[in-house]
């Protein structure tokens, strides 16, 4: 299908392109081609369109003319005369071809429009094409208007800003940006930055002065400069080097902890002596002065509630320094320590620099809590980032990724705290001076309760001192029967619970004095939760049960080792949620007992017709370690020989297959646990005798220590002579189960 047309004019462009002006006459159909070279010739016949009549045809033609007019309004290049001529058309078919001639469309669309026979169909197709063109033009116009409005907004702001500058110049107020630049320049000069930091700050300030305030980088540089000028580059808090004052402050805030107090006093004494001899130090060379390390990194390791975190505040108060604390628990990203690069969106310095900016001095007492709870995985290793912070040889020039200039951390007194030493990586542990806080004795807990815990709970609960009075026996009852811990955190909770009971009584019956005796404690707190010597006497009253001493992350504790026999043949099983090391200790103990059965006076055929079951109660709690070896041997020999273990004896130590007793760790925690539990005798390896220097004097005076080298000495000290009857009295056992005392 094609069009019969007359060529009116031909143009040849300079580049060889030929342009024709043609006039279409009628539609035709090609019947067949009669010539292909040098040009196409064909036989054709006329193919006139079908022109219908009716309202639909008129409505479609009017709609097409209206849409073309709308398109012409959005396209300025369409002549107004063309629009007028189209609007004046009345023939629907002529309307279709005139609009299609001037409307932009693909060749395929134009051919399909030509091939339609019905004028109504042609108008439907044309209206659809025009409607799509209207949508495209309107969308383009909307996009153009939005872009124009954004440009207009920026230009308007620029003109207004320029006008504001002119007004300020006329009023003599100066430029706002220039004033900000000058303010930054003054802050940089007053900050006392080192040479490298000062150069970096001035370089960034020059960049800022050349940028328009609307630039995206303007805010980034401004924030960076704000961080630089607000850091305490030269702000030092003077130390209070009065040794007597420091000793008084430490004694006021904490009872006991003599090792920690002595270390702080030593630190103060060294600083005081160095300041007094500063003239001699000034005569030394710069290299020698640089070698003198100012920083000290202490690491307090101990169970919860022994005062590790509060010690940091006391040290700061004794030194007269400011105190800042951050918690490292759960930290997994080293950027939390070193900061983010400035290329990242929302970059900030690390928490070390943030804390120093907050405290506004470069020599605070800086506490890093929970250093043993850092996370090491594929996300990051913050402990490695701490190596630079906590190394006195490196932290003189600590470089935060955000600041990109060195900051001197050598004047900061870093203190770290941890519950366990093992999770701390060895390189990080090597940077720190380890100070162990093992826990408090019963007498120390009573003194702490009277000096610190009770006054604080009275204030928090609104009580007057004359309204409540704790007796020593009452406090002793709380410590022994309601708390079993190395620290005093639960003790304070129980004291607070007693105070609230008293407050309730006063609110109901009016002011009165309540004396807290053991009977009142049980009335307020309910039945006892823990038993010490009564429990040990009850559990060790039959053969096969030995009392061991264990170290836990929360302090020392007693550990009962139970053995029993059953009909069988050489069977041996171990239960109680124990680890591989303790299982190996149990098998080594069994092998030793079997190899020495004759020397120990045991029956020769015992293991031939008997199965042995070894159990460590509190099966839900994981237990591991070699120090239960002597207790396991004692329990097995007690079971086989029928000799009970002495009720007041606790023991610890690792054994070998030859019966030697090897030294173990955690002696202080284990001895304090034995004292807490009411034991009177503690069996220790002979090579642990030197560890008793760390034990408080009052504990040493109340306990008897037996130092052994082999298992024979352990059995001689721990086992009682074989009794005539091994069964405890039923009434006594029943009385204990009801919460009463057990008379052995």
C-alpha positions in Angstrom: 0.0 0.0 0.0 1.4 3.4 -0.9 0.6 6.9 -2.0 0.4 8.4 -5.5 2.2 11.8 -5.3 3.4 14.6 -7.6 7.0 15.9 -7.1 6.8 19.7 -7.0 10.4 20.6 -6.2 13.8 19.0 -5.6 16.7 20.3 -3.5 20.3 19.0 -3.5 22.2 19.8 -0.4 26.0 20.5 -0.4 26.7 17.1 1.1 24.8 15.3 -1.7 21.5 14.8 0.2 18.4 15.2 -2.0 15.3 16.7 -0.5 11.9 16.6 -2.3 8.7 18.5 -1.9 5.8 16.2 -2.9 2.0 16.3 -2.9 0.0 13.2 -2.2 -3.0 12.6 -4.4 -4.5 9.3 -3.5 -3.9 5.9 -1.9 -2.9 3.1 -4.1 -2.2 -0.7 -4.0 0.7 -2.3 -5.8 -0.4 -5.2 -8.0 3.0 -6.4 -9.3 6.5 -5.0 -10.0 7.4 -4.8 -13.7 10.9 -3.3 -13.4 13.7 -3.2 -10.7 16.6 -1.6 -12.6 17.6 1.1 -12.8 14.5 2.0 -10.7 11.4 0.3 -9.5 8.2 0.4 -11.6 4.9 -1.3 -10.7 1.4 -1.7 -11.8 -1.0 -0.1 -9.3 -4.7 0.5 -8.7 -6.5 3.1 -6.7 -7.4 2.1 -3.2 -9.7 4.8 -1.8 -10.5 4.8 1.9 -14.0 4.2 3.3 -15.5 7.3 4.8 -18.3 6.6 7.3 -20.8 9.1 8.6 -22.1 9.7 12.1 -21.4 11.4 15.4 -18.5 9.1 16.4 -16.6 10.1 13.3 -17.2 13.8 13.9 -16.3 13.4 17.6 -13.0 11.6 16.8 -12.0 14.2 14.2 -12.8 17.0 16.7 -10.7 15.2 19.4 -7.8 14.8 17.0 -7.8 18.5 16.1 -8.0 19.4 19.8 -5.1 17.2 20.8 -3.0 18.6 17.9 -3.7 22.1 19.1 -2.6 21.1 22.7 0.6 19.6 21.2 1.3 22.7 19.3 1.0 24.8 22.5 3.8 22.7 24.1 6.0 22.7 21.0 7.0 26.3 20.1 8.4 25.3 16.7 4.9 24.5 15.3 3.6 27.5 13.3 0.4 29.1 14.5 -0.9 29.2 10.8 -0.6 25.4 10.6 -2.7 25.1 13.8 -5.3 27.4 12.3 -5.5 25.5 9.0 -5.9 22.2 10.9 -8.7 23.6 13.0 -10.5 24.8 10.0 -10.6 21.4 8.4 -14.0 19.7 8.2 -13.3 16.5 6.1 -12.3 13.7 8.6 -10.0 11.9 6.2 -8.2 15.1 5.3 -7.9 15.8 9.0 -6.2 12.5 9.5 -3.6 12.9 6.8 -2.9 16.6 7.5 -2.2 15.9 11.2 -0.3 12.7 10.5 1.9 14.6 8.0 3.1 17.1 10.7 3.1 14.7 13.7 6.3 12.9 14.8 5.8 9.2 14.5 7.8 6.1 13.5 7.7 4.8 9.9 5.9 1.6 11.0 3.2 3.7 12.7 2.8 5.9 9.6 2.5 2.8 7.3 0.0 1.1 9.5 -2.1 4.3 9.6 -2.0 4.5 5.8 -3.0 0.8 5.4 -6.2 1.2 7.4 -9.3 1.3 5.1 -11.8 2.8 7.6 -11.6 6.5 8.3 -13.0 5.8 11.8 -10.1 3.3 12.4 -7.6 5.8 11.1 -8.9 8.4 13.6 -8.8 5.9 16.5 -5.2 5.1 15.7 -4.3 8.8 15.3 -6.0 9.8 18.6 -4.0 7.1 20.4 -0.7 8.3 18.9 -1.6 11.9 19.8 -2.5 11.0 23.4 0.8 9.2 23.9 2.7 12.2 22.4 0.8 14.5 24.8 1.9 12.4 27.8 5.5 12.4 26.7 5.5 16.2 26.2 3.8 16.9 29.5 6.4 14.6 31.3 9.3 16.3 29.6 7.8 19.7 30.4 7.4 18.7 34.1 11.0 17.6 34.3 12.2 20.8 32.7 10.1 22.9 35.1 11.6 21.1 38.1 15.1 21.6 36.9 14.4 25.2 36.1 12.9 25.8 39.6 16.0 24.2 41.2 18.3 26.4 39.2 16.1 29.4 40.0 16.3 28.5 43.7 20.1 28.3 43.6 20.4 31.6 41.7 18.0 33.3 44.0 20.0 32.2 47.0 23.1 33.4 45.4 21.6 36.8 44.6 20.2 37.1 48.1 23.6 36.1 49.6 25.4 38.7 47.5 22.9 41.3 48.5 23.4 40.3 52.2 27.1 40.7 51.8 26.6 44.1 50.3 24.3 45.2 53.1 26.7 43.9 55.7 29.6 45.8 54.0 27.5 49.0 54.1 26.7 48.4 57.8 30.2 47.5 58.6 29.3 44.1 59.9 31.5 42.1 57.5 30.9 38.8 55.7 29.4 35.9 57.7 31.7 33.3 56.0 34.7 35.6 56.5 33.8 36.0 60.1 33.6 32.2 60.6 37.0 31.7 58.8 38.5 34.3 61.1 37.0 32.7 64.2 38.5 29.3 63.2 41.9 31.0 62.6 41.9 32.4 66.1 40.8 29.0 67.6 43.6 27.2 65.7 46.2 29.6 67.1 44.8 29.3 70.7 44.5 25.5 70.6 48.2 24.9 71.1 48.4 22.2 68.4 51.6 20.4 67.5 53.3 21.5 64.3 51.9 18.8 62.1 48.3 19.3 63.4 48.6 23.1 63.0 49.8 22.8 59.4 46.9 20.4 58.6 44.4 22.7 60.3 45.6 25.8 58.4 45.7 23.9 55.1 42.0 22.8 55.5 41.1 26.3 56.6 42.5 27.8 53.4 40.4 25.2 51.4 37.4 26.2 53.4 37.9 29.9 52.6 37.9 29.3 48.9 34.7 27.2 48.9 31.1 28.6 48.6 29.0 27.8 51.7 26.6 25.9 49.4 29.2 23.4 48.4 28.8 19.9 49.8 32.5 19.8 50.9 32.1 22.9 53.0 30.2 21.2 55.8 32.7 18.3 55.8 35.7 20.5 56.2 34.0 22.7 58.8 33.1 19.7 60.9 36.7 18.4 60.7 38.1 21.8 61.8 35.6 21.9 64.6 36.9 18.6 65.9 40.5 19.7 65.6 40.1 23.0 67.5 37.9 21.4 70.2 40.4 18.7 71.2 42.5 19.3 74.4 45.9 19.6 72.7 47.5 21.5 75.5 44.9 21.3 78.4 46.5 19.5 81.3 44.8 18.9 84.7 47.5 19.5 87.5 48.1 16.4 89.6 47.5 16.5 93.3 50.7 14.8 94.4 50.0 14.8 98.2 50.6 11.2 99.1 48.7 11.6 102.4 45.6 13.0 100.7 45.7 10.2 98.1 45.9 7.6 100.8 43.0 9.2 102.7 40.8 9.3 99.6 41.5 5.7 98.7 40.8 4.5 102.2 37.5 6.5 102.3 36.2 5.0 99.0 37.4 1.4 99.4 38.0 -1.0 102.2 41.0 -3.3 101.8 42.5 -3.7 98.3 45.9 -2.8 99.7 47.8 -3.9 96.6 45.9 -1.5 94.4 46.3 1.3 96.8 50.0 0.8 97.1 50.4 0.8 93.3 48.6 4.1 93.0 50.7 5.6 95.8 53.8 4.4 94.1 52.7 6.1 90.9 52.1 9.4 92.7 55.4 9.1 94.5 57.3 8.7 91.2 55.6 11.7 89.6 56.3 13.8 92.7 60.0 12.9 92.8 60.3 13.6 89.1 58.7 17.0 89.4 61.0 17.9 92.3 64.0 16.9 90.3 62.8 18.5 87.1 66.0 20.7 86.9 68.1 17.6 86.6 65.7 16.1 84.0 65.9 19.4 82.0 69.6 19.0 81.6 69.2 15.7 79.8 68.9 15.4 76.0 65.6 15.3 74.2 66.0 11.6 73.4 66.5 10.7 77.0 63.5 12.7 78.1 61.4 10.9 75.4 62.4 7.6 76.7 60.8 8.4 80.1 57.3 7.0 79.8 54.5 8.9 81.5 51.8 6.4 80.7 50.7 3.7 83.1 48.2 1.0 82.1 46.7 -1.0 85.0 44.4 -3.9 84.4 42.0 -4.9 87.3 41.0 -8.5 87.0 38.4 -10.0 89.3 34.9 -11.3 89.7 31.9 -8.9 89.5 31.1 -6.7 92.5 34.6 -6.3 93.9 34.9 -2.6 93.0 37.0 -2.6 89.8 35.0 0.2 88.1 34.6 2.3 91.2 38.3 2.1 91.8 38.8 4.2 88.7 36.8 7.1 90.1 38.7 6.9 93.4 42.0 7.0 91.6 40.9 10.1 89.6 39.7 11.8 92.8 43.0 11.0 94.6 45.0 12.4 91.6 42.7 15.4 91.2 42.2 14.4 87.5 39.0 14.1 85.5 37.5 10.7 85.0 36.1 9.2 81.7 34.9 5.7 81.1 33.8 3.7 78.0 32.7 0.1 77.9 34.3 -2.2 75.3 31.8 -5.1 75.8 30.6 -6.4 72.5 32.7 -4.0 70.4 33.6 -5.7 67.1 34.8 -2.9 64.8 38.3 -1.4 65.1 36.8 1.9 63.7 35.2 2.3 67.1 38.8 2.8 68.4 40.6 4.4 65.5 37.7 6.2 63.9 36.5 6.3 60.2 38.2 7.8 57.2 36.9 11.2 56.2 36.0 9.8 52.8 33.0 8.0 54.3 29.6 9.6 54.8 29.0 10.3 58.4 32.6 9.7 59.4 33.5 10.4 63.0 36.6 10.0 65.2 37.0 6.9 67.4 35.6 6.7 70.9 39.1 7.5 72.4 39.2 10.9 70.8 35.5 11.5 71.4 36.0 10.8 75.1 39.0 13.2 75.4 37.0 15.9 73.6 34.2 15.4 76.1 36.4 15.5 79.2 38.4 18.5 77.8 41.8 17.4 79.2 44.5 15.3 77.7 45.6 13.6 81.0 42.4 12.1 82.5 42.0 8.8 84.2 40.6 6.8 81.3 38.8 3.5 82.2 38.3 0.9 79.5 35.7 -1.4 81.0 35.1 -5.1 80.0 38.3 -5.5 77.9 37.9 -9.3 78.1 34.5 -9.0 76.2 35.8 -7.7 72.9 34.5 -9.6 69.9 37.0 -11.1 67.5 35.5 -12.4 64.2 35.5 -11.7 60.5 33.9 -8.3 61.1 37.0 -6.9 62.8 39.5 -7.1 65.6 39.3 -4.1 68.0 41.9 -5.7 70.4 44.5 -5.1 67.7 43.6 -1.4 67.5 43.9 -1.2 71.3 47.6 -2.2 71.0 48.5 1.2 69.8 46.4 3.0 72.4 47.8 1.0 75.3 51.4 0.9 74.4 53.4 3.8 76.0 56.0 3.5 73.2 53.4 4.1 70.5 50.6 6.2 71.9 52.8 9.3 72.0 51.7 9.7 68.4 48.3 8.0 68.2 46.7 8.6 64.8 43.0 8.5 64.5 41.8 7.7 61.0 39.5 10.7 61.0 41.9 13.3 62.4 44.9 12.0 60.3 47.3 13.8 62.7 49.0 12.5 65.8 47.6 13.0 69.2 49.6 12.4 72.4 48.0 9.8 74.7 51.1 9.3 76.9 49.7 11.6 79.6 46.5 9.6 79.9 46.3 7.1 82.8 44.6 4.1 81.2 42.8 1.6 83.5 41.2 -1.6 82.1 38.9 -4.0 83.8 38.1 -7.7 83.1 36.5 -10.6 84.8 38.8 -13.1 83.1 42.4 -12.9 82.0 42.4 -15.7 79.4 40.1 -14.1 76.7 42.5 -11.1 76.5 44.9 -11.7 73.6 48.5 -12.2 74.8 50.0 -9.1 72.9 47.3 -6.9 74.6 47.8 -8.5 78.0 51.6 -7.8 77.7 50.9 -4.0 77.5 49.1 -4.0 80.9 50.1 -4.4 84.5 47.8 -7.0 85.9 46.3 -6.5 89.4 44.1 -9.3 90.7 41.1 -8.4 92.9 40.1 -11.8 94.3 37.2 -10.9 96.6 36.4 -10.0 100.2 36.4 -11.9 103.5 33.4 -12.0 105.7 34.9 -9.4 108.1 35.7 -7.1 105.1 32.2 -7.5 103.8 30.8 -6.4 107.2 33.1 -3.4 107.2 32.2 -2.5 103.6 28.5 -2.8 104.5 28.8 -0.5 107.5 31.0 2.0 105.8 29.5 2.2 102.3 26.5 0.0 101.5 24.2 0.7 104.4 24.6 4.5 104.3 24.0 4.5 100.5 20.8 2.3 100.9 19.6 4.6 103.7 19.9 7.6 101.3 18.2 5.8 98.4 15.3 4.6 100.5 14.7 7.8 102.5 15.6 6.3 105.9 17.2 8.0 108.9 20.0 6.3 110.7 18.0 6.2 113.9 15.2 4.2 112.2 17.2 1.1 111.3 20.2 -0.5 112.9 22.0 -3.6 111.6 23.7 -5.9 114.1 26.9 -7.7 113.2 25.0 -11.0 113.6 22.3 -9.8 111.2 24.9 -8.8 108.5 26.7 -12.1 109.1 23.4 -13.9 108.5 22.8 -12.0 105.2 26.4 -12.8 104.0 26.3 -16.5 104.9 22.8 -17.5 104.2 21.6 -15.1 101.4 24.7 -14.3 99.3 27.5 -16.5 98.0 29.8 -14.2 96.0 33.3 -12.8 96.0 32.1 -9.2 95.7 29.4 -7.2 97.5 26.9 -6.5 94.8 24.3 -9.0 95.9 25.0 -8.0 99.5 24.0 -4.5 98.7 20.8 -5.7 97.0 19.8 -7.8 100.1 20.5 -4.8 102.4 18.3 -2.7 100.1 15.6 -5.3 100.3 15.7 -5.2 104.1 15.6 -1.4 104.0 12.5 -1.4 101.8 10.8 -3.8 104.3 11.5 -1.4 107.1 10.2 1.5 105.0 7.0 -0.3 104.4 6.6 -0.9 108.2 7.3 2.8 108.9 4.8 3.8 106.3 2.1 1.6 107.9 2.8 2.0 111.6 4.7 5.3 111.9 8.4 6.1 112.8 10.1 3.4 114.9 13.6 1.9 115.3 14.0 -1.6 113.7 17.0 -3.6 114.8 18.1 -6.1 112.1 19.0 -9.3 114.0 19.3 -12.8 112.4 15.7 -13.4 113.2 14.6 -10.2 111.5 16.7 -11.0 108.5 15.0 -14.4 108.0 11.6 -12.7 108.5 12.3 -10.0 105.9 14.2 -12.1 103.3 12.5 -15.5 103.7 14.1 -18.9 104.0 17.9 -19.1 103.6 19.2 -19.7 100.1 22.7 -21.0 101.0 24.1 -23.3 103.6 27.8 -23.5 104.3 29.2 -25.8 107.1 25.8 -27.5 107.6 25.6 -28.4 103.9 29.2 -29.7 103.9 28.6 -31.8 107.0 25.4 -33.3 105.5 26.9 -34.1 102.1 30.2 -35.5 103.4 28.6 -37.6 106.1 28.8 -40.8 104.0 31.9 -42.3 102.3 32.6 -41.4 98.7 32.1 -37.6 98.9 35.0 -35.1 99.0 35.0 -31.3 99.1 37.1 -29.7 96.4 37.9 -26.1 95.9 37.2 -24.6 92.5 38.0 -21.3 90.7 35.2 -19.6 88.7 34.9 -16.3 86.9 32.8 -15.0 89.8 35.3 -16.0 92.5 36.1 -19.3 94.3 33.6 -21.9 95.2 33.4 -25.3 96.9 32.9 -28.3 94.6 31.6 -31.7 95.8 32.9 -34.8 94.2 30.6 -37.8 94.7 31.5 -41.5 94.0 29.2 -44.5 94.3 29.5 -48.2 93.4 27.1 -50.6 91.6 27.2 -54.3 90.7 29.1 -54.7 87.5 32.6 -55.4 86.1 35.2 -52.7 85.9 32.8 -50.1 84.5 33.5 -46.4 85.1 31.3 -43.4 84.1 31.6 -39.7 84.8 28.7 -37.2 84.9 28.2 -33.6 85.8 28.9 -31.4 82.7 32.6 -31.7 83.0 35.2 -30.9 80.4 37.9 -33.0 78.8 40.6 -32.0 81.3 38.6 -33.0 84.3 37.6 -36.2 82.7 41.2 -37.0 82.2 41.9 -36.2 85.8 39.2 -38.6 86.9 40.6 -41.4 84.8 44.1 -40.7 86.1 42.7 -40.8 89.6 41.0 -44.2 89.0 44.1 -45.6 87.4 46.2 -44.5 90.4 43.7 -46.0 92.9 43.6 -49.3 91.0 47.4 -49.5 90.8 47.8 -48.7 94.5 44.8 -50.8 95.8 47.0 -53.1 97.9 49.1 -50.3 99.5 45.9 -48.3 100.2 44.4 -51.3 102.1 41.6 -51.7 99.6 39.9 -55.0 98.7 41.7 -56.8 95.9 38.6 -57.9 94.0 36.7 -54.6 94.4 37.2 -53.5 90.7 36.5 -57.0 89.4 32.8 -57.1 90.4 32.0 -53.4 90.8 31.1 -50.5 88.5 32.1 -47.0 89.7 30.1 -43.8 89.0 31.7 -40.4 89.6 29.4 -37.4 89.7 30.0 -33.7 90.2 26.7 -32.0 91.2 25.4 -28.8 89.7 25.3 -30.6 86.4 23.9 -27.6 84.5 27.1 -25.6 85.1 30.1 -26.5 82.9 33.2 -27.5 84.9 36.8 -28.1 83.8 40.4 -28.0 84.9 43.0 -30.3 86.5 42.8 -29.0 90.1 40.1 -31.5 91.2 42.5 -34.4 90.9 43.2 -34.8 94.6 39.5 -34.5 95.5 38.6 -37.2 93.0 41.2 -39.6 94.4 40.0 -38.9 97.9 36.4 -39.6 97.0 37.3 -42.9 95.3 39.4 -44.1 98.2 36.7 -43.0 100.7 34.1 -45.0 98.7 36.2 -48.2 98.5 37.6 -48.0 102.0 34.3 -46.9 103.7 36.1 -44.1 105.5 34.2 -40.7 105.3 36.1 -37.5 104.4 36.5 -35.1 107.3 33.7 -32.6 107.1 35.9 -29.5 107.7 38.5 -30.3 105.0 38.7 -28.8 101.5 41.4 -29.6 99.0 42.8 -28.7 95.6 45.6 -29.9 93.5 46.5 -31.8 90.3 47.7 -35.4 90.4 50.0 -37.6 88.3 49.8 -41.3 87.7 52.6 -41.8 90.2 50.6 -40.0 92.9 52.4 -36.7 92.9 50.5 -33.5 93.7 51.2 -30.6 91.3 50.6 -26.9 91.9 47.5 -25.2 90.6 46.2 -21.6 90.2 43.6 -19.4 91.8 44.8 -20.2 95.3 43.5 -16.9 96.8 40.0 -17.3 95.4 39.8 -21.0 96.5 41.0 -20.2 100.1 38.5 -17.3 100.4 35.8 -19.7 99.2 36.8 -22.3 101.8 36.7 -19.6 104.5 33.3 -18.4 103.2 31.9 -21.9 103.3 33.0 -22.6 106.9 35.8 -25.0 106.2 38.6 -25.2 108.8 41.4 -27.1 107.0 42.7 -26.6 103.5 44.9 -29.1 101.7 47.2 -27.4 99.2 50.1 -28.5 97.0 53.4 -27.8 98.7 54.6 -25.6 95.7 51.6 -23.3 96.3 52.8 -22.4 99.7 54.2 -19.0 98.5 50.7 -18.0 97.3 49.6 -17.6 100.9 51.3 -14.2 100.9 48.2 -12.9 99.0 45.7 -14.2 101.6 44.4 -11.7 104.2 45.8 -12.1 107.7 42.4 -12.8 109.3 41.8 -15.7 106.9 45.2 -17.2 107.6 44.5 -17.1 111.3 41.2 -18.9 111.0 42.3 -21.7 108.7 44.7 -24.6 109.0 46.8 -25.3 105.9 48.3 -28.7 105.1 50.9 -28.7 102.3 51.3 -32.1 100.5 53.5 -33.5 97.8 51.8 -36.9 97.2 48.4 -38.5 97.5 49.3 -40.5 100.6 49.7 -37.3 102.5 46.3 -36.1 101.2 44.5 -39.3 102.3 46.1 -39.2 105.7 45.0 -35.7 106.3 41.5 -35.9 104.7 40.1 -39.3 105.7 38.6 -40.2 109.0 39.2 -43.6 110.7 36.6 -46.1 109.5 33.5 -45.6 111.6 31.3 -48.3 113.0 28.2 -47.0 111.1 28.2 -45.0 108.0 24.5 -44.0 107.9 23.5 -40.5 109.2 20.6 -40.2 111.6 17.3 -39.8 109.6 16.0 -37.1 111.9 19.1 -34.9 111.4 18.9 -35.2 107.6 15.2 -34.3 107.7 15.9 -31.4 110.0 18.5 -30.1 107.5 16.2 -30.5 104.5 13.7 -28.2 106.3 16.3 -25.5 106.6 17.5 -26.2 110.1 21.0 -27.0 111.4 22.5 -30.4 111.1 24.1 -31.9 114.1 26.8 -34.3 112.9 
